[in-house]
Amino acid sequence: MRSTNNQSLKASAMLIALALLTLSPARAQMFGALTPPNIPLTFGMTPEQASVALGVALLYVRGRPGDELLLAVPNVKGATLAYRSDGLYLQFRHGRLSGWKGDWGTIRP
């Protein structure tokens, strides 16, 4: 009888430890970093906000600071099998997003 209680106590302790590991804040942050944010791209965003919304870094194309054209290139897994490398051009005026255009015609080898 005593060994049964001891085994059930050990099993309960293992289940609690496993539950704490799967629900820890560090694990939650790890999964939060892997999933893309559900933030829509909207007019008036700053370049940093647009970068977070798209989930990629923005590349400088041209323009003065604050009034520039930036490019967001998607991070496509298996890029060697993809025939298209579509980018999204973002126009910023006075540091705020004023428009965007997808470049659907660019095909790079």
Buried (B, 14 or more C-beta within 10 A) or exposed (E): EEEEEEEEEEEEEEEEEEEEEEEEEEEEEEEEEEEEEEEEBEEEBEBEBBBBBBEBEBEEEEEEEEEBBBBBBBEEEEEEEEEEBBBBBBBBEEEBBEEBEEEEEEEEE
